Amino acid sequence: MLGIRRFVVGVDEAYWVKVWNAVYGGRWDNRPMSVDELRVSERSPDFESEGRFIAELNNQPVGIVHAYVDRLREEKKGFVRSFGVVPEFRGRGIEQKLAETALEEFRNRGMSVVQV
């Protein structure tokens, strides 16, 4: 069963990194991320956990999306910073559910424009 839930700081870093590395870590222009690196980024002033979501299939993390809202930006514009599904789970509708979740998050936070 597929579920989409909010990222929980201090709990979900290993899940986020697992999916992020499966999606982006093997690309020529990226290197794998570590949980420690994610925790360091959580201390950055522009870190936002509010718009992060994890897709789970049978309680296994299989996808992520980050619906980022820059609180200092005057324009009501949201950004999809991370979006991906573990390769072996693609094409099962998970991508669509993550996109719908991000769009709903942007709507709920008053964004009128989204950049992907």
Biopython code that builds the backbone (N, CA, C, O; Angstrom):
import numpy as np
from Bio.PDB.StructureBuilder import StructureBuilder

atoms = [
    (1, "MET", "N", (0.825, -1.171, 0.000)),
    (1, "MET", "CA", (0.000, 0.000, 0.000)),
    (1, "MET", "C", (0.877, 1.246, 0.000)),
    (1, "MET", "O", (1.841, 1.332, 0.761)),
    (2, "LEU", "N", (0.542, 2.210, -0.855)),
    (2, "LEU", "CA", (1.301, 3.446, -0.990)),
    (2, "LEU", "C", (0.795, 4.485, -0.007)),
    (2, "LEU", "O", (-0.409, 4.693, 0.142)),
    (3, "GLY", "N", (1.739, 5.132, 0.659)),
    (3, "GLY", "CA", (1.412, 6.245, 1.547)),
    (3, "GLY", "C", (2.405, 7.372, 1.326)),
    (3, "GLY", "O", (3.583, 7.131, 1.060)),
    (4, "ILE", "N", (1.933, 8.586, 1.435)),
    (4, "ILE", "CA", (2.790, 9.770, 1.354)),
    (4, "ILE", "C", (2.680, 10.461, 2.702)),
    (4, "ILE", "O", (1.576, 10.722, 3.180)),
    (5, "ARG", "N", (3.810, 10.755, 3.311)),
    (5, "ARG", "CA", (3.775, 11.418, 4.612)),
    (5, "ARG", "C", (4.851, 12.492, 4.692)),
    (5, "ARG", "O", (5.808, 12.504, 3.917)),
    (6, "ARG", "N", (4.670, 13.379, 5.638)),
    (6, "ARG", "CA", (5.634, 14.450, 5.852)),
    (6, "ARG", "C", (6.937, 13.902, 6.438)),
    (6, "ARG", "O", (6.938, 12.964, 7.235)),
    (7, "PHE", "N", (8.027, 14.509, 6.023)),
    (7, "PHE", "CA", (9.352, 14.246, 6.568)),
    (7, "PHE", "C", (9.386, 14.726, 8.017)),
    (7, "PHE", "O", (8.879, 15.805, 8.325)),
    (8, "VAL", "N", (9.978, 13.932, 8.903)),
    (8, "VAL", "CA", (10.117, 14.299, 10.307)),
    (8, "VAL", "C", (11.604, 14.478, 10.615)),
    (8, "VAL", "O", (12.381, 13.527, 10.533)),
    (9, "VAL", "N", (11.993, 15.711, 10.972)),
    (9, "VAL", "CA", (13.387, 16.003, 11.312)),
    (9, "VAL", "C", (13.785, 15.180, 12.534)),
    (9, "VAL", "O", (13.035, 15.084, 13.506)),
    (10, "GLY", "N", (14.971, 14.592, 12.467)),
    (10, "GLY", "CA", (15.475, 13.781, 13.563)),
    (10, "GLY", "C", (15.049, 12.323, 13.488)),
    (10, "GLY", "O", (15.493, 11.501, 14.290)),
    (11, "VAL", "N", (14.189, 12.001, 12.528)),
    (11, "VAL", "CA", (13.682, 10.634, 12.384)),
    (11, "VAL", "C", (13.935, 10.088, 10.979)),
    (11, "VAL", "O", (14.343, 8.938, 10.817)),
    (12, "ASP", "N", (13.688, 10.927, 9.960)),
    (12, "ASP", "CA", (13.629, 10.451, 8.580)),
    (12, "ASP", "C", (14.867, 10.714, 7.726)),
    (12, "ASP", "O", (14.845, 10.468, 6.520)),
    (13, "GLU", "N", (15.923, 11.202, 8.320)),
    (13, "GLU", "CA", (17.106, 11.516, 7.509)),
    (13, "GLU", "C", (17.629, 10.301, 6.747)),
    (13, "GLU", "O", (17.971, 10.417, 5.571)),
    (14, "ALA", "N", (17.696, 9.153, 7.388)),
    (14, "ALA", "CA", (18.224, 7.957, 6.714)),
    (14, "ALA", "C", (17.321, 7.537, 5.548)),
    (14, "ALA", "O", (17.815, 7.097, 4.510)),
    (15, "TYR", "N", (16.001, 7.674, 5.717)),
    (15, "TYR", "CA", (15.078, 7.352, 4.625)),
    (15, "TYR", "C", (15.276, 8.304, 3.456)),
    (15, "TYR", "O", (15.354, 7.876, 2.304)),
    (16, "TRP", "N", (15.358, 9.619, 3.760)),
    (16, "TRP", "CA", (15.524, 10.627, 2.711)),
    (16, "TRP", "C", (16.801, 10.347, 1.927)),
    (16, "TRP", "O", (16.789, 10.345, 0.696)),
    (17, "VAL", "N", (17.909, 10.109, 2.641)),
    (17, "VAL", "CA", (19.205, 9.877, 2.004)),
    (17, "VAL", "C", (19.180, 8.597, 1.171)),
    (17, "VAL", "O", (19.747, 8.559, 0.079)),
    (18, "LYS", "N", (18.538, 7.568, 1.669)),
    (18, "LYS", "CA", (18.449, 6.301, 0.922)),
    (18, "LYS", "C", (17.781, 6.524, -0.434)),
    (18, "LYS", "O", (18.283, 6.071, -1.462)),
    (19, "VAL", "N", (16.659, 7.217, -0.429)),
    (19, "VAL", "CA", (15.951, 7.462, -1.687)),
    (19, "VAL", "C", (16.733, 8.440, -2.550)),
    (19, "VAL", "O", (16.888, 8.214, -3.750)),
    (20, "TRP", "N", (17.228, 9.526, -1.960)),
    (20, "TRP", "CA", (17.973, 10.531, -2.721)),
    (20, "TRP", "C", (19.167, 9.881, -3.428)),
    (20, "TRP", "O", (19.408, 10.145, -4.605)),
    (21, "ASN", "N", (19.906, 9.040, -2.717)),
    (21, "ASN", "CA", (21.063, 8.371, -3.320)),
    (21, "ASN", "C", (20.649, 7.406, -4.431)),
    (21, "ASN", "O", (21.342, 7.302, -5.444)),
    (22, "ALA", "N", (19.540, 6.708, -4.258)),
    (22, "ALA", "CA", (19.068, 5.796, -5.305)),
    (22, "ALA", "C", (18.664, 6.566, -6.561)),
    (22, "ALA", "O", (18.824, 6.075, -7.679)),
    (23, "VAL", "N", (18.142, 7.773, -6.366)),
    (23, "VAL", "CA", (17.669, 8.576, -7.497)),
    (23, "VAL", "C", (18.793, 9.392, -8.120)),
    (23, "VAL", "O", (18.944, 9.411, -9.342)),
    (24, "TYR", "N", (19.582, 10.066, -7.285)),
    (24, "TYR", "CA", (20.573, 11.038, -7.772)),
    (24, "TYR", "C", (22.031, 10.647, -7.542)),
    (24, "TYR", "O", (22.911, 11.163, -8.231)),
    (25, "GLY", "N", (22.311, 9.762, -6.607)),
    (25, "GLY", "CA", (23.680, 9.497, -6.175)),
    (25, "GLY", "C", (24.600, 8.899, -7.210)),
    (25, "GLY", "O", (25.818, 9.042, -7.102)),
    (26, "GLY", "N", (24.061, 8.237, -8.204)),
    (26, "GLY", "CA", (24.893, 7.599, -9.214)),
    (26, "GLY", "C", (25.114, 8.413, -10.464)),
    (26, "GLY", "O", (25.760, 7.952, -11.406)),
    (27, "ARG", "N", (24.575, 9.638, -10.482)),
    (27, "ARG", "CA", (24.732, 10.486, -11.670)),
    (27, "ARG", "C", (26.149, 11.030, -11.753)),
    (27, "ARG", "O", (26.833, 11.169, -10.739)),
    (28, "TRP", "N", (26.575, 11.328, -12.947)),
    (28, "TRP", "CA", (27.946, 11.823, -13.149)),
    (28, "TRP", "C", (28.159, 13.170, -12.467)),
    (28, "TRP", "O", (29.287, 13.499, -12.101)),
    (29, "ASP", "N", (27.096, 13.955, -12.289)),
    (29, "ASP", "CA", (27.236, 15.296, -11.719)),
    (29, "ASP", "C", (26.877, 15.344, -10.230)),
    (29, "ASP", "O", (26.794, 16.430, -9.656)),
    (30, "ASN", "N", (26.668, 14.208, -9.609)),
    (30, "ASN", "CA", (26.361, 14.125, -8.181)),
    (30, "ASN", "C", (27.167, 13.020, -7.550)),
    (30, "ASN", "O", (27.620, 12.089, -8.215)),
    (31, "ARG", "N", (27.332, 13.143, -6.270)),
    (31, "ARG", "CA", (27.929, 12.050, -5.506)),
    (31, "ARG", "C", (26.923, 11.687, -4.420)),
    (31, "ARG", "O", (26.074, 12.506, -4.070)),
    (32, "PRO", "N", (27.003, 10.499, -3.894)),
    (32, "PRO", "CA", (26.055, 10.114, -2.849)),
    (32, "PRO", "C", (26.132, 11.055, -1.639)),
    (32, "PRO", "O", (27.196, 11.578, -1.308)),
    (33, "MET", "N", (24.995, 11.254, -0.999)),
    (33, "MET", "CA", (24.906, 12.080, 0.192)),
    (33, "MET", "C", (24.930, 11.154, 1.415)),
    (33, "MET", "O", (24.497, 10.004, 1.341)),
    (34, "SER", "N", (25.435, 11.666, 2.525)),
    (34, "SER", "CA", (25.400, 10.903, 3.771)),
    (34, "SER", "C", (24.359, 11.514, 4.709)),
    (34, "SER", "O", (23.948, 12.662, 4.542)),
    (35, "VAL", "N", (23.953, 10.740, 5.676)),
    (35, "VAL", "CA", (23.006, 11.228, 6.682)),
    (35, "VAL", "C", (23.623, 12.403, 7.427)),
    (35, "VAL", "O", (22.932, 13.375, 7.732)),
    (36, "ASP", "N", (24.922, 12.323, 7.722)),
    (36, "ASP", "CA", (25.588, 13.435, 8.417)),
    (36, "ASP", "C", (25.536, 14.717, 7.599)),
    (36, "ASP", "O", (25.337, 15.797, 8.155)),
    (37, "GLU", "N", (25.713, 14.610, 6.288)),
    (37, "GLU", "CA", (25.634, 15.802, 5.429)),
    (37, "GLU", "C", (24.229, 16.409, 5.455)),
    (37, "GLU", "O", (24.080, 17.630, 5.491)),
    (38, "LEU", "N", (23.219, 15.571, 5.437)),
    (38, "LEU", "CA", (21.850, 16.082, 5.511)),
    (38, "LEU", "C", (21.617, 16.766, 6.852)),
    (38, "LEU", "O", (20.992, 17.826, 6.906)),
    (39, "ARG", "N", (22.107, 16.177, 7.921)),
    (39, "ARG", "CA", (21.936, 16.789, 9.249)),
    (39, "ARG", "C", (22.653, 18.134, 9.345)),
    (39, "ARG", "O", (22.159, 19.052, 10.000)),
    (40, "VAL", "N", (23.804, 18.257, 8.704)),
    (40, "VAL", "CA", (24.496, 19.559, 8.675)),
    (40, "VAL", "C", (23.642, 20.575, 7.930)),
    (40, "VAL", "O", (23.514, 21.717, 8.371)),
    (41, "SER", "N", (23.053, 20.170, 6.801)),
    (41, "SER", "CA", (22.228, 21.102, 6.026)),
    (41, "SER", "C", (20.977, 21.517, 6.794)),
    (41, "SER", "O", (20.426, 22.589, 6.547)),
    (42, "GLU", "N", (20.528, 20.680, 7.717)),
    (42, "GLU", "CA", (19.360, 21.023, 8.529)),
    (42, "GLU", "C", (19.617, 22.219, 9.440)),
    (42, "GLU", "O", (18.674, 22.860, 9.904)),
    (43, "ARG", "N", (20.869, 22.516, 9.694)),
    (43, "ARG", "CA", (21.217, 23.666, 10.539)),
    (43, "ARG", "C", (21.344, 24.962, 9.736)),
    (43, "ARG", "O", (21.555, 26.030, 10.310)),
    (44, "SER", "N", (21.217, 24.867, 8.411)),
    (44, "SER", "CA", (21.300, 26.036, 7.544)),
    (44, "SER", "C", (20.048, 26.894, 7.707)),
    (44, "SER", "O", (18.958, 26.361, 7.910)),
    (45, "PRO", "N", (20.193, 28.221, 7.619)),
    (45, "PRO", "CA", (19.014, 29.090, 7.765)),
    (45, "PRO", "C", (17.946, 28.877, 6.696)),
    (45, "PRO", "O", (16.777, 29.176, 6.936)),
    (46, "ASP", "N", (18.317, 28.371, 5.533)),
    (46, "ASP", "CA", (17.308, 28.174, 4.485)),
    (46, "ASP", "C", (16.757, 26.746, 4.443)),
    (46, "ASP", "O", (15.993, 26.403, 3.540)),
    (47, "PHE", "N", (17.145, 25.907, 5.425)),
    (47, "PHE", "CA", (16.600, 24.549, 5.466)),
    (47, "PHE", "C", (15.126, 24.621, 5.836)),
    (47, "PHE", "O", (14.730, 25.355, 6.741)),
    (48, "GLU", "N", (14.332, 23.851, 5.122)),
    (48, "GLU", "CA", (12.910, 23.793, 5.395)),
    (48, "GLU", "C", (12.467, 22.341, 5.353)),
    (48, "GLU", "O", (12.609, 21.672, 4.330)),
    (49, "SER", "N", (11.939, 21.865, 6.443)),
    (49, "SER", "CA", (11.426, 20.494, 6.458)),
    (49, "SER", "C", (9.943, 20.454, 6.140)),
    (49, "SER", "O", (9.421, 19.406, 5.760)),
    (50, "GLU", "N", (9.256, 21.581, 6.289)),
    (50, "GLU", "CA", (7.807, 21.628, 6.151)),
    (50, "GLU", "C", (7.302, 21.073, 4.824)),
    (50, "GLU", "O", (6.255, 20.425, 4.801)),
    (51, "GLY", "N", (7.996, 21.299, 3.739)),
    (51, "GLY", "CA", (7.537, 20.864, 2.430)),
    (51, "GLY", "C", (8.134, 19.556, 1.947)),
    (51, "GLY", "O", (8.002, 19.220, 0.771)),
    (52, "ARG", "N", (8.782, 18.818, 2.817)),
    (52, "ARG", "CA", (9.395, 17.546, 2.427)),
    (52, "ARG", "C", (8.426, 16.401, 2.691)),
    (52, "ARG", "O", (7.789, 16.331, 3.742)),
    (53, "PHE", "N", (8.333, 15.507, 1.710)),
    (53, "PHE", "CA", (7.443, 14.357, 1.831)),
    (53, "PHE", "C", (8.176, 13.093, 1.391)),
    (53, "PHE", "O", (9.036, 13.127, 0.511)),
    (54, "ILE", "N", (7.818, 11.988, 2.019)),
    (54, "ILE", "CA", (8.374, 10.678, 1.691)),
    (54, "ILE", "C", (7.231, 9.775, 1.250)),
    (54, "ILE", "O", (6.194, 9.698, 1.908)),
    (55, "ALA", "N", (7.436, 9.093, 0.125)),
    (55, "ALA", "CA", (6.480, 8.083, -0.326)),
    (55, "ALA", "C", (6.962, 6.731, 0.177)),
    (55, "ALA", "O", (8.136, 6.385, 0.044)),
    (56, "GLU", "N", (6.037, 5.974, 0.754)),
    (56, "GLU", "CA", (6.364, 4.645, 1.249)),
    (56, "GLU", "C", (5.430, 3.627, 0.610)),
    (56, "GLU", "O", (4.218, 3.830, 0.535)),
    (57, "LEU", "N", (6.010, 2.550, 0.162)),
    (57, "LEU", "CA", (5.249, 1.437, -0.388)),
    (57, "LEU", "C", (5.479, 0.256, 0.542)),
    (57, "LEU", "O", (6.603, -0.227, 0.675)),
    (58, "ASN", "N", (4.416, -0.205, 1.183)),
    (58, "ASN", "CA", (4.533, -1.286, 2.174)),
    (58, "ASN", "C", (5.593, -0.957, 3.227)),
    (58, "ASN", "O", (6.425, -1.793, 3.580)),
    (59, "ASN", "N", (5.539, 0.278, 3.716)),
    (59, "ASN", "CA", (6.436, 0.799, 4.766)),
    (59, "ASN", "C", (7.901, 0.901, 4.336)),
    (59, "ASN", "O", (8.782, 1.034, 5.186)),
    (60, "GLN", "N", (8.169, 0.840, 3.043)),
    (60, "GLN", "CA", (9.523, 0.990, 2.510)),
    (60, "GLN", "C", (9.605, 2.340, 1.794)),
    (60, "GLN", "O", (8.764, 2.623, 0.940)),
    (61, "PRO", "N", (10.605, 3.189, 2.119)),
    (61, "PRO", "CA", (10.717, 4.473, 1.424)),
    (61, "PRO", "C", (11.090, 4.268, -0.042)),
    (61, "PRO", "O", (12.084, 3.617, -0.360)),
    (62, "VAL", "N", (10.264, 4.842, -0.934)),
    (62, "VAL", "CA", (10.489, 4.644, -2.365)),
    (62, "VAL", "C", (10.506, 5.946, -3.159)),
    (62, "VAL", "O", (10.845, 5.938, -4.343)),
    (63, "GLY", "N", (10.146, 7.065, -2.527)),
    (63, "GLY", "CA", (10.121, 8.326, -3.258)),
    (63, "GLY", "C", (10.195, 9.519, -2.323)),
    (63, "GLY", "O", (9.879, 9.421, -1.137)),
    (64, "ILE", "N", (10.625, 10.666, -2.885)),
    (64, "ILE", "CA", (10.714, 11.906, -2.122)),
    (64, "ILE", "C", (10.282, 13.075, -2.991)),
    (64, "ILE", "O", (10.376, 13.029, -4.217)),
    (65, "VAL", "N", (9.808, 14.118, -2.335)),
    (65, "VAL", "CA", (9.572, 15.393, -2.999)),
    (65, "VAL", "C", (9.784, 16.481, -1.956)),
    (65, "VAL", "O", (9.431, 16.326, -0.787)),
    (66, "HIS", "N", (10.369, 17.584, -2.408)),
    (66, "HIS", "CA", (10.561, 18.740, -1.539)),
    (66, "HIS", "C", (9.895, 19.941, -2.192)),
    (66, "HIS", "O", (10.392, 20.499, -3.171)),
    (67, "ALA", "N", (8.756, 20.324, -1.624)),
    (67, "ALA", "CA", (7.997, 21.498, -2.081)),
    (67, "ALA", "C", (8.502, 22.689, -1.273)),
    (67, "ALA", "O", (7.961, 23.012, -0.216)),
    (68, "TYR", "N", (9.539, 23.332, -1.780)),
    (68, "TYR", "CA", (10.248, 24.385, -1.038)),
    (68, "TYR", "C", (9.604, 25.747, -1.246)),
    (68, "TYR", "O", (9.274, 26.139, -2.365)),
    (69, "VAL", "N", (9.434, 26.455, -0.134)),
    (69, "VAL", "CA", (8.928, 27.820, -0.157)),
    (69, "VAL", "C", (9.963, 28.712, 0.526)),
    (69, "VAL", "O", (10.279, 28.526, 1.701)),
    (70, "ASP", "N", (10.480, 29.673, -0.220)),
    (70, "ASP", "CA", (11.428, 30.643, 0.320)),
    (70, "ASP", "C", (10.628, 31.706, 1.069)),
    (70, "ASP", "O", (9.934, 32.515, 0.453)),
    (71, "ARG", "N", (10.726, 31.701, 2.389)),
    (71, "ARG", "CA", (9.922, 32.606, 3.211)),
    (71, "ARG", "C", (10.277, 34.071, 3.011)),
    (71, "ARG", "O", (9.478, 34.943, 3.348)),
    (72, "LEU", "N", (11.441, 34.359, 2.477)),
    (72, "LEU", "CA", (11.870, 35.742, 2.288)),
    (72, "LEU", "C", (11.498, 36.305, 0.922)),
    (72, "LEU", "O", (11.606, 37.512, 0.703)),
    (73, "ARG", "N", (11.069, 35.466, 0.019)),
    (73, "ARG", "CA", (10.709, 35.887, -1.337)),
    (73, "ARG", "C", (9.353, 36.582, -1.310)),
    (73, "ARG", "O", (8.399, 36.078, -0.717)),
    (74, "GLU", "N", (9.277, 37.733, -1.951)),
    (74, "GLU", "CA", (7.999, 38.456, -2.023)),
    (74, "GLU", "C", (7.024, 37.769, -2.969)),
    (74, "GLU", "O", (5.834, 37.662, -2.672)),
    (75, "GLU", "N", (7.527, 37.306, -4.103)),
    (75, "GLU", "CA", (6.671, 36.614, -5.074)),
    (75, "GLU", "C", (6.190, 35.297, -4.473)),
    (75, "GLU", "O", (6.967, 34.579, -3.844)),
    (76, "LYS", "N", (4.940, 34.986, -4.662)),
    (76, "LYS", "CA", (4.356, 33.737, -4.162)),
    (76, "LYS", "C", (4.717, 32.607, -5.117)),
    (76, "LYS", "O", (3.890, 32.147, -5.904)),
    (77, "LYS", "N", (5.979, 32.167, -5.030)),
    (77, "LYS", "CA", (6.505, 31.168, -5.951)),
    (77, "LYS", "C", (7.155, 30.044, -5.153)),
    (77, "LYS", "O", (8.010, 30.285, -4.301)),
    (78, "GLY", "N", (6.735, 28.809, -5.440)),
    (78, "GLY", "CA", (7.320, 27.642, -4.808)),
    (78, "GLY", "C", (8.273, 26.939, -5.763)),
    (78, "GLY", "O", (8.220, 27.136, -6.977)),
    (79, "PHE", "N", (9.134, 26.127, -5.198)),
    (79, "PHE", "CA", (10.149, 25.423, -5.980)),
    (79, "PHE", "C", (10.164, 23.947, -5.596)),
    (79, "PHE", "O", (10.154, 23.605, -4.413)),
    (80, "VAL", "N", (10.189, 23.078, -6.600)),
    (80, "VAL", "CA", (10.400, 21.666, -6.333)),
    (80, "VAL", "C", (11.908, 21.456, -6.348)),
    (80, "VAL", "O", (12.543, 21.503, -7.402)),
    (81, "ARG", "N", (12.468, 21.228, -5.177)),
    (81, "ARG", "CA", (13.926, 21.090, -5.062)),
    (81, "ARG", "C", (14.392, 19.660, -5.284)),
    (81, "ARG", "O", (15.419, 19.438, -5.925)),
    (82, "SER", "N", (13.677, 18.721, -4.782)),
    (82, "SER", "CA", (14.017, 17.304, -4.968)),
    (82, "SER", "C", (12.748, 16.574, -5.351)),
    (82, "SER", "O", (11.678, 16.833, -4.801)),
    (83, "PHE", "N", (12.874, 15.663, -6.295)),
    (83, "PHE", "CA", (11.730, 14.864, -6.725)),
    (83, "PHE", "C", (12.283, 13.592, -7.322)),
    (83, "PHE", "O", (13.079, 13.638, -8.260)),
    (84, "GLY", "N", (11.873, 12.470, -6.795)),
    (84, "GLY", "CA", (12.354, 11.237, -7.397)),
    (84, "GLY", "C", (11.757, 10.001, -6.776)),
    (84, "GLY", "O", (11.279, 10.013, -5.642)),
    (85, "VAL", "N", (11.796, 8.936, -7.545)),
    (85, "VAL", "CA", (11.333, 7.622, -7.116)),
    (85, "VAL", "C", (12.457, 6.632, -7.404)),
    (85, "VAL", "O", (13.083, 6.675, -8.463)),
    (86, "VAL", "N", (12.698, 5.757, -6.462)),
    (86, "VAL", "CA", (13.709, 4.711, -6.632)),
    (86, "VAL", "C", (13.425, 3.994, -7.955)),
    (86, "VAL", "O", (12.286, 3.601, -8.208)),
    (87, "PRO", "N", (14.450, 3.818, -8.804)),
    (87, "PRO", "CA", (14.224, 3.302, -10.159)),
    (87, "PRO", "C", (13.329, 2.067, -10.270)),
    (87, "PRO", "O", (12.477, 2.011, -11.156)),
    (88, "GLU", "N", (13.500, 1.094, -9.409)),
    (88, "GLU", "CA", (12.698, -0.127, -9.556)),
    (88, "GLU", "C", (11.226, 0.050, -9.189)),
    (88, "GLU", "O", (10.427, -0.868, -9.376)),
    (89, "PHE", "N", (10.863, 1.223, -8.669)),
    (89, "PHE", "CA", (9.458, 1.485, -8.317)),
    (89, "PHE", "C", (8.806, 2.525, -9.231)),
    (89, "PHE", "O", (7.667, 2.928, -8.998)),
    (90, "ARG", "N", (9.510, 2.950, -10.247)),
    (90, "ARG", "CA", (8.950, 3.937, -11.171)),
    (90, "ARG", "C", (7.851, 3.324, -12.035)),
    (90, "ARG", "O", (7.821, 2.118, -12.282)),
    (91, "GLY", "N", (6.952, 4.194, -12.483)),
    (91, "GLY", "CA", (5.886, 3.762, -13.375)),
    (91, "GLY", "C", (4.707, 3.108, -12.676)),
    (91, "GLY", "O", (3.885, 2.460, -13.325)),
    (92, "ARG", "N", (4.613, 3.266, -11.366)),
    (92, "ARG", "CA", (3.512, 2.663, -10.608)),
    (92, "ARG", "C", (2.551, 3.723, -10.063)),
    (92, "ARG", "O", (1.697, 3.428, -9.227)),
    (93, "GLY", "N", (2.700, 4.952, -10.544)),
    (93, "GLY", "CA", (1.830, 6.025, -10.069)),
    (93, "GLY", "C", (2.379, 6.790, -8.887)),
    (93, "GLY", "O", (1.749, 7.738, -8.418)),
    (94, "ILE", "N", (3.540, 6.398, -8.397)),
    (94, "ILE", "CA", (4.136, 7.072, -7.241)),
    (94, "ILE", "C", (4.530, 8.498, -7.606)),
    (94, "ILE", "O", (4.337, 9.421, -6.816)),
    (95, "GLU", "N", (5.082, 8.677, -8.802)),
    (95, "GLU", "CA", (5.475, 10.007, -9.256)),
    (95, "GLU", "C", (4.278, 10.949, -9.264)),
    (95, "GLU", "O", (4.378, 12.094, -8.822)),
    (96, "GLN", "N", (3.145, 10.466, -9.767)),
    (96, "GLN", "CA", (1.934, 11.283, -9.833)),
    (96, "GLN", "C", (1.467, 11.675, -8.435)),
    (96, "GLN", "O", (1.102, 12.829, -8.210)),
    (97, "LYS", "N", (1.474, 10.740, -7.500)),
    (97, "LYS", "CA", (1.038, 11.029, -6.131)),
    (97, "LYS", "C", (1.973, 12.037, -5.461)),
    (97, "LYS", "O", (1.517, 12.910, -4.721)),
    (98, "LEU", "N", (3.262, 11.920, -5.714)),
    (98, "LEU", "CA", (4.207, 12.894, -5.150)),
    (98, "LEU", "C", (3.978, 14.277, -5.743)),
    (98, "LEU", "O", (4.004, 15.271, -5.018)),
    (99, "ALA", "N", (3.754, 14.353, -7.046)),
    (99, "ALA", "CA", (3.495, 15.638, -7.702)),
    (99, "ALA", "C", (2.213, 16.264, -7.167)),
    (99, "ALA", "O", (2.173, 17.464, -6.892)),
    (100, "GLU", "N", (1.172, 15.463, -7.020)),
    (100, "GLU", "CA", (-0.091, 15.966, -6.474)),
    (100, "GLU", "C", (0.092, 16.473, -5.041)),
    (100, "GLU", "O", (-0.466, 17.504, -4.666)),
    (101, "THR", "N", (0.867, 15.751, -4.256)),
    (101, "THR", "CA", (1.133, 16.156, -2.870)),
    (101, "THR", "C", (1.864, 17.493, -2.835)),
    (101, "THR", "O", (1.522, 18.374, -2.046)),
    (102, "ALA", "N", (2.882, 17.641, -3.702)),
    (102, "ALA", "CA", (3.633, 18.909, -3.750)),
    (102, "ALA", "C", (2.733, 20.062, -4.177)),
    (102, "ALA", "O", (2.781, 21.136, -3.576)),
    (103, "LEU", "N", (1.924, 19.859, -5.194)),
    (103, "LEU", "CA", (1.030, 20.925, -5.651)),
    (103, "LEU", "C", (0.033, 21.331, -4.567)),
    (103, "LEU", "O", (-0.242, 22.517, -4.384)),
    (104, "GLU", "N", (-0.498, 20.359, -3.859)),
    (104, "GLU", "CA", (-1.421, 20.657, -2.761)),
    (104, "GLU", "C", (-0.703, 21.439, -1.647)),
    (104, "GLU", "O", (-1.267, 22.365, -1.064)),
    (105, "GLU", "N", (0.529, 21.055, -1.369)),
    (105, "GLU", "CA", (1.326, 21.779, -0.364)),
    (105, "GLU", "C", (1.525, 23.230, -0.786)),
    (105, "GLU", "O", (1.376, 24.142, 0.028)),
    (106, "PHE", "N", (1.859, 23.445, -2.043)),
    (106, "PHE", "CA", (2.037, 24.820, -2.533)),
    (106, "PHE", "C", (0.730, 25.613, -2.427)),
    (106, "PHE", "O", (0.732, 26.765, -1.991)),
    (107, "ARG", "N", (-0.366, 25.004, -2.820)),
    (107, "ARG", "CA", (-1.676, 25.681, -2.717)),
    (107, "ARG", "C", (-1.964, 26.067, -1.266)),
    (107, "ARG", "O", (-2.365, 27.194, -0.979)),
    (108, "ASN", "N", (-1.755, 25.120, -0.365)),
    (108, "ASN", "CA", (-2.039, 25.363, 1.047)),
    (108, "ASN", "C", (-1.152, 26.455, 1.641)),
    (108, "ASN", "O", (-1.525, 27.100, 2.622)),
    (109, "ARG", "N", (0.005, 26.656, 1.052)),
    (109, "ARG", "CA", (0.931, 27.674, 1.556)),
    (109, "ARG", "C", (0.847, 28.973, 0.755)),
    (109, "ARG", "O", (1.683, 29.861, 0.920)),
    (110, "GLY", "N", (-0.160, 29.084, -0.108)),
    (110, "GLY", "CA", (-0.442, 30.337, -0.795)),
    (110, "GLY", "C", (0.411, 30.630, -2.014)),
    (110, "GLY", "O", (0.488, 31.781, -2.445)),
    (111, "MET", "N", (1.053, 29.622, -2.578)),
    (111, "MET", "CA", (1.890, 29.839, -3.747)),
    (111, "MET", "C", (1.000, 29.858, -5.004)),
    (111, "MET", "O", (0.095, 29.038, -5.157)),
    (112, "SER", "N", (1.285, 30.814, -5.888)),
    (112, "SER", "CA", (0.509, 30.913, -7.127)),
    (112, "SER", "C", (1.325, 30.462, -8.341)),
    (112, "SER", "O", (0.773, 30.269, -9.424)),
    (113, "VAL", "N", (2.627, 30.296, -8.163)),
    (113, "VAL", "CA", (3.524, 29.855, -9.236)),
    (113, "VAL", "C", (4.450, 28.785, -8.666)),
    (113, "VAL", "O", (4.889, 28.879, -7.520)),
    (114, "VAL", "N", (4.743, 27.767, -9.476)),
    (114, "VAL", "CA", (5.659, 26.700, -9.071)),
    (114, "VAL", "C", (6.719, 26.527, -10.137)),
    (114, "VAL", "O", (6.415, 26.503, -11.330)),
    (115, "GLN", "N", (7.956, 26.410, -9.710)),
    (115, "GLN", "CA", (9.054, 26.135, -10.632)),
    (115, "GLN", "C", (9.612, 24.761, -10.327)),
    (115, "GLN", "O", (9.936, 24.443, -9.182)),
    (116, "VAL", "N", (9.720, 23.940, -11.382)),
    (116, "VAL", "CA", (10.249, 22.597, -11.226)),
    (116, "VAL", "C", (11.596, 22.520, -11.914)),
    (116, "VAL", "O", (12.233, 21.466, -11.908)),
]
sb = StructureBuilder()
sb.init_structure("model")
sb.init_model(0)
sb.init_chain("A")
sb.init_seg("    ")
for serial, (resi, resn, name, xyz) in enumerate(atoms, 1):
    if name == "N":
        sb.init_residue(resn, " ", resi, " ")
    sb.init_atom(name, np.array(xyz, "f"), 0.0, 1.0, " ", f" {name:<3s}", serial, name[0])
structure = sb.get_structure()
